[in-house]
Amino acid sequence: MNGTHYNDGCCFDYGNAETDAIDHGKGTMEAIYWGSSKGWQHGHGDTGPWVMADLENGLWAGHDKIQESNVPIVADYVTAMAKGKAGTFALKGGDAQQGALTTLFEGPRPPQYETMKKQGAIILGIGGDNSDWAVGTWFEGIMTKGYTTDATDSAVQASIVAAGFGK
């Protein structure tokens, strides 16, 4: 995505959401959020932007209210990943023009989000409840089945870097 086009609104998301654009409660989404919202939780520092997970009724930078391991990504183009499995989720991010991904968080789901109730719709640029106060620019994305390995994540990032976005 464009690493310089974001705000603190909710929610510029890409991922799994409700099938009817109505908020069905905690755990009904698992989507990537890109921006500087501090409404629920956020990463290191005060300004972002951060890769976070929108799990519905909350944006999560990790497990803690301020997730120090989730550092802002400052780059023209950004790779962002949200991964989930029973009891666990992970966030990864990096410069889409160079280098490797950083694991921003990997650990337990927030309280009341241990059991996911994903419905399978795919959203882009909005929240699962059709909230559209955020801005952003998305270039391309992938969704996978299952919890990918670190080797797979690294291969995806290498492919993105090789594509040469912005050149």
Secondary structure, DSSP 8 states (H G I E B T S, - for coil): -BTT---SSS--EEEEE-SSSS---TTS-EEEEEE---SS-EESSSS--EEEEE-SS-EESSSSSEETTS-----SBEEEEEEEETTEEEEEEEETTSS--EEEEEEE--TT-SS-----EEEESS-TT---------------SS---HHHHHHHHHHHHHHTTT-
